[in-house]
Structure formats: C-alpha cells, structure tokens
Amino acid sequence: MMSVMAETVDLAPLTLVTGDEPLLVDRAIARAVAAARRIDPGAERRDGAGAGLTAGEFSDLVAPSLFAEPRVVVIRGAHESSRELAAALASYCQDPVEGVWLVLHHPGGARNKAIADALNKAGATVVTCNKITKLNERIDFVRAEIRRAGGRTNPVAVTALVEAVGSDLRELASAADQLVADTGGTVDEKAVRRYHTGRAEVSGFTVSDATMAGDLSGALESLRWALGVGVAPVLIADALADGVRTVSRVSAVKGRNSYAVASELGMPPWKIDRARGMARGWTTEGLVGGMAIVAELNAAVKGVAADAEYALEKAVIDLVTARHRK
C-alpha cells in the first residue's frame, strides 16, 4: 500500500480515495483521470456509484474491450455497495484488468470496510481526503490555494478570509481563486475586507438558524442579505437542509445530557444544545414536512427552478409554516 495526500495522486491500477471532504475527493478523482489521460489522451472515463450499482454492471464497467482501449473506472460511495457488489469489488482487486485504472472512493468507517481492506491488501495507492475541521488547517488550506492560483498573501489576510467566508472548503477555494484574479495576485487584508464585507456576519447558517427558530422576518432579512453579499443559493439550501436534519436527529434522542448525545450523533455539544432549543417548536409532522421541503429545494437550486432566489424565499416561508404544524 502506498499512502499519499490528496494533492499528489500517482496513477496505479488501483487507487483508493478515503475520507469525506467532498472538494478533496473530487480533486483526487480528477487528478487520477488526468494522470490516465497523460498516459493515453484517449482514456475513457466511466462512473458508477456504490448505491444502486449491481455486480453485473460493475463487471461491464471493467470488462476488457474488444480493442483494449484504456479506461478509468470511478466508483464513488463504495461503502453503500450491496453484498454482491462488495464481493465483486474485492475479487476484482485480486486480478485487475490490464489497461483499466480503478479509482474507488470509500469515506471510511466500518460499513463495507472489507472493500477498502481489499484494495489496501492489493497494494492500491491510498489518497486521504479527510474533513478539514480545525481553524489552523483551514488557514493552511487557504494559503495553499492562494499560492496554487499564483498569488501572494500574509497570515493576517488569510485569517481574515477564513473568518469572513467560513468553513466550507469549496467557498474558501473559490474565494481564494477569485481574490487572486481580482487583485492581480496580492491578497492582503485590505483586499479581503473590500471583497468580503459582511460575509462574517451572515451565511447560509444564519438563515437556517432563524428559520428553524421560527423567526420568519429575521430569516427573510438574513436571506436577502446573504444573497446580496454573494452567498451561493446552493450553500443556503444546504444549510437549511442541515438545520432540518440536525433538529430531527436531536429530537429523536431524549433524556440524556448534551455530551452523551454529541458523542452518539457525532456533533459538538454546543450544536446539540442549540438544536434542542429549536426542536421545542417542532412537531414530528412538521419535521417530516420540513424534510420534503428541503429535498425539493435542493433540486430547485441545482437547476430545476427558473429562479433559485425565489425558491429559497418560498422554502423559508414553508419551513416556518411547517414548524407550527400540529
């Protein structure tokens, strides 16, 4: 087994991408595909997902072609594989098809761990893409993103950018890239404050918190401000969905202290306490309705709706209404 960081993917017949940081996972997969196409520009990419993919369909993805064209097969979410697919993946690792590069994503954990173990045993390159949760790690990430884009910066500016944008890696990467482009390469604190005024005060989670607390006027005001300062609709929709999921999960666990619940649910205690406060105004029926609302919103902001901002406003109103549903 050869373990590498997400930035340095070396192409191998088997590549295991571990961890659950979406941006880093996407980049690791993209680098593997690019590496294959450097070897052969005609390399075909085929994709599958552990959830729903059958063992037969996987066999078709990796089966030798008539003319032995090179191929990259990407399987995401292998932990969601069926028993049959898990067996097929493990078996394939023992005898990979020549000319096929298999790139498999498993986020970690015990579920279908045998698949990851099989790749490790077969000598796969392992690319680690764990969540970046600590402030200093996000600061290091942003500094590296600015350098990657060809820019220059300093510790004060990087810290200011992280404080203004938040913890979402996609937003941080986008902000870093945009600042380098807009400033000609010098990203200082003045530039961060100029381009991101207000971002530290409002985010998708500001909208979500007001919505889940039933504060309609506050939620709509936060929504308008968030959109006005450039928070992407999809991030606001994600925050609303996270709010509904968090309150639903916390509501289902009663009678224990926040630290015990935090350990069980994998959340910090402060988030448990905040969700419990919000949960007092929600019924089970309201939360079921809320789940449907955020699911519809997810599709709306990703292209189904003609006007994503209107879809967000309607979802906020509907969620506050659902909160009062008895």
C-alpha positions in Angstrom: 0.0 0.0 0.0 1.2 3.5 -0.8 -0.5 6.3 1.0 -0.4 9.8 -0.4 -2.1 13.1 0.3 -5.0 14.4 -1.9 -2.6 16.8 -3.7 -0.3 14.1 -5.2 -2.2 11.3 -6.9 0.1 8.8 -8.6 -1.7 6.7 -11.1 -1.9 3.0 -10.3 -4.1 0.1 -11.4 -6.0 0.6 -8.1 -6.5 3.9 -6.3 -8.4 4.1 -3.0 -9.7 7.6 -2.1 -10.6 7.7 1.5 -12.2 10.4 3.6 -15.4 12.5 3.3 -14.2 16.0 2.3 -16.2 16.5 -1.0 -13.8 19.0 -2.6 -10.7 17.0 -1.9 -12.4 13.8 -3.1 -13.4 15.4 -6.3 -9.9 16.7 -6.8 -8.3 13.4 -6.1 -10.6 11.7 -8.7 -9.9 14.4 -11.2 -6.2 14.1 -10.8 -6.4 10.3 -11.3 -8.4 10.8 -14.5 -5.9 13.5 -15.7 -3.0 11.2 -14.9 -4.6 8.4 -17.1 -5.1 10.8 -19.9 -1.4 12.0 -19.7 -0.5 8.3 -20.4 -3.1 8.0 -23.1 -5.2 11.0 -24.2 -7.9 8.6 -25.4 -8.5 7.1 -22.0 -12.3 6.7 -21.4 -13.9 7.6 -18.1 -16.7 5.5 -16.7 -18.5 6.3 -13.5 -20.6 4.3 -11.0 -22.0 4.7 -7.5 -21.9 2.1 -4.8 -25.6 2.7 -4.1 -27.6 1.0 -6.8 -24.7 -0.4 -8.9 -25.0 -4.2 -9.4 -22.2 -6.6 -9.5 -23.0 -7.3 -13.2 -22.9 -3.6 -14.0 -19.5 -3.3 -12.3 -18.2 -6.2 -14.4 -19.4 -4.4 -17.5 -17.5 -1.2 -16.5 -14.2 -3.0 -16.1 -14.6 -5.7 -18.7 -11.8 -5.8 -21.3 -12.9 -4.0 -24.5 -12.5 -5.5 -28.0 -9.7 -3.2 -28.9 -8.2 -2.9 -25.3 -8.8 0.8 -25.1 -7.5 2.3 -21.8 -10.2 3.2 -19.3 -10.6 4.9 -15.9 -13.5 3.5 -13.8 -14.6 5.7 -10.9 -16.7 4.2 -8.2 -18.0 6.6 -5.6 -19.5 5.8 -2.2 -18.3 2.2 -2.1 -19.5 1.9 1.5 -23.1 1.8 0.1 -22.4 -1.2 -2.0 -24.6 -4.3 -1.9 -23.2 -7.5 -0.6 -22.8 -8.8 -4.1 -21.1 -5.7 -5.4 -18.8 -5.6 -2.4 -17.7 -9.2 -3.2 -17.2 -8.3 -6.9 -15.0 -5.3 -6.0 -12.9 -7.4 -3.5 -12.5 -10.1 -6.1 -11.5 -7.6 -8.8 -8.7 -6.3 -6.7 -7.0 -9.7 -6.8 -6.8 -9.6 -10.6 -7.2 -6.1 -12.1 -7.9 -5.9 -15.8 -4.9 -4.7 -17.8 -5.5 -1.2 -19.2 -8.1 -0.3 -16.7 -7.5 2.0 -13.8 -10.0 1.6 -10.9 -10.5 4.7 -8.7 -12.7 3.8 -5.7 -14.0 6.2 -3.1 -14.7 4.9 0.4 -15.3 7.6 3.1 -14.0 5.4 5.9 -15.8 3.8 8.8 -16.9 0.2 9.4 -19.6 0.0 6.7 -18.2 -2.3 3.9 -14.7 -1.8 5.2 -13.7 -5.0 3.6 -13.7 -3.3 0.2 -11.1 -0.8 1.4 -9.2 -3.5 3.0 -9.1 -5.5 -0.2 -7.6 -2.5 -2.1 -5.1 -1.9 0.6 -4.0 -5.6 0.5 -3.7 -5.4 -3.2 -1.3 -2.5 -3.0 -3.5 0.3 -4.0 -2.4 3.9 -3.9 -4.3 5.5 -1.0 -5.3 9.1 -1.2 -6.5 10.7 2.1 -9.3 13.3 1.9 -10.4 13.8 5.5 -12.6 16.7 6.6 -10.7 19.8 7.5 -12.2 20.8 10.8 -9.6 22.8 12.7 -9.1 26.5 12.1 -5.3 26.2 11.6 -5.9 23.5 8.9 -8.4 25.8 7.1 -5.8 28.6 7.2 -3.1 26.3 5.8 -5.6 25.3 3.1 -6.4 28.8 2.1 -2.7 29.8 2.0 -2.0 26.9 -0.3 -5.0 27.8 -2.5 -3.7 31.3 -3.0 -0.3 30.1 -3.9 -1.8 27.5 -6.3 -3.5 30.3 -8.1 -0.2 32.2 -8.4 -0.9 34.8 -5.6 0.9 36.1 -2.6 -0.6 36.7 0.8 0.2 37.1 4.5 -1.1 35.4 7.7 -3.4 38.3 8.7 -5.1 38.3 5.3 -5.5 34.5 5.3 -7.0 34.5 8.7 -9.4 37.4 7.8 -10.5 35.4 4.7 -11.3 32.3 6.7 -13.2 34.3 9.3 -15.2 36.1 6.5 -16.0 33.1 4.4 -16.4 30.3 6.9 -15.6 26.6 7.0 -16.9 25.4 3.6 -13.8 24.3 1.5 -15.5 25.0 -1.8 -16.3 28.5 -0.8 -12.8 29.1 0.6 -11.2 27.7 -2.6 -13.4 29.8 -4.8 -12.8 33.0 -2.7 -9.1 32.5 -2.8 -9.0 32.0 -6.5 -11.3 35.0 -7.1 -9.2 37.3 -4.9 -6.0 36.4 -6.7 -7.7 37.1 -10.1 -9.3 40.4 -8.8 -6.2 41.8 -7.1 -3.6 40.9 -9.6 -2.1 38.4 -7.2 -1.5 40.3 -4.0 -4.1 39.2 -1.4 -3.8 41.4 1.7 -6.2 42.2 4.5 -7.5 45.3 2.7 -8.5 43.2 -0.3 -10.2 40.6 1.8 -12.2 43.3 3.7 -13.1 45.1 0.4 -14.4 42.0 -1.4 -15.9 40.1 1.6 -17.5 42.8 3.8 -20.5 41.4 5.6 -19.7 37.7 4.9 -18.6 37.1 8.5 -21.9 38.4 9.8 -24.2 36.4 7.6 -24.1 33.0 6.0 -26.4 30.2 5.0 -26.4 29.0 8.6 -27.6 32.4 9.8 -30.6 32.0 7.5 -31.1 28.4 8.7 -30.9 29.2 12.4 -33.5 32.0 12.1 -35.7 29.7 10.0 -35.5 26.7 12.4 -36.2 29.0 15.3 -39.4 30.2 13.6 -38.2 33.8 13.1 -39.7 34.5 9.7 -38.9 38.1 9.4 -35.3 37.5 10.6 -34.9 34.6 8.3 -36.1 36.5 5.2 -33.9 39.5 6.1 -30.9 37.3 6.6 -31.7 35.6 3.3 -31.8 38.8 1.4 -28.5 40.0 3.0 -26.8 36.6 2.3 -27.8 36.7 -1.4 -26.8 40.4 -1.6 -23.3 39.7 -0.4 -22.8 36.8 -2.7 -23.6 33.6 -0.7 -24.4 30.9 -3.3 -28.0 29.7 -3.2 -26.9 26.1 -3.1 -25.0 26.8 0.1 -28.0 28.4 1.7 -30.1 25.4 0.7 -27.5 23.0 2.2 -27.6 25.0 5.4 -31.4 24.8 5.6 -31.2 21.0 5.0 -28.6 20.7 7.7 -30.8 22.6 10.1 -33.8 20.3 9.5 -31.6 17.1 9.7 -29.9 18.3 12.9 -33.2 19.2 14.7 -34.7 15.9 13.5 -31.8 13.8 14.8 -31.6 15.6 18.1 -35.4 15.4 18.6 -35.2 11.7 18.4 -32.8 11.4 21.3 -34.3 12.5 24.6 -33.4 12.4 28.3 -29.6 12.4 28.1 -27.0 15.2 28.6 -25.6 17.0 25.6 -22.2 15.4 25.8 -23.6 11.9 25.6 -25.8 12.8 22.7 -23.0 14.7 21.0 -20.8 11.5 21.2 -23.6 9.4 19.7 -24.5 11.8 16.9 -21.0 13.0 16.1 -21.8 16.6 16.8 -20.3 19.2 19.1 -22.2 19.7 22.4 -23.0 23.3 21.6 -24.7 22.2 18.4 -26.8 19.8 20.4 -27.9 22.5 22.9 -28.8 24.9 20.1 -30.8 22.2 18.2 -32.6 21.2 21.3 -33.7 24.8 21.8 -35.0 24.9 18.2 -36.6 21.5 18.5 -39.1 22.7 21.1 -41.1 24.4 18.5 -41.2 21.5 16.0 -43.6 18.5 15.9 -42.8 15.2 14.2 -45.2 16.0 11.5 -43.6 19.4 10.9 -40.1 17.8 10.6 -41.4 15.3 8.1 -42.8 18.2 6.1 -39.5 20.1 6.5 -37.6 17.1 5.1 -39.8 17.2 2.0 -39.3 21.0 1.6 -35.5 20.9 1.8 -35.4 18.0 -0.6 -37.4 19.9 -3.2 -35.3 23.0 -2.6 -32.1 21.0 -3.2 -33.4 20.2 -6.7 -34.6 23.7 -7.3 -31.3 25.5 -6.6 -29.4 23.0 -8.7 -31.3 23.9 -11.9 -34.9 22.7 -11.6 -36.3 26.1 -10.6 -36.1 29.1 -13.0 -35.4 31.4 -10.1 -33.3 30.0 -7.3 -33.7 33.0 -5.1 -37.5 32.8 -5.2 -37.2 29.1 -4.4 -35.2 29.9 -1.3 -37.6 32.5 -0.1 -40.6 30.1 -0.6 -38.7 27.3 1.2 -38.0 29.6 4.2 -41.7 30.6 4.4 -42.8 27.0 4.0 -40.4 25.8 6.7 -41.6 28.3 9.2 -45.1 27.3 8.4 -44.2 23.6 8.9 -42.7 24.4 12.3 -46.2 25.5 13.5 -47.8 22.4 12.0 -49.6 20.3 14.6 
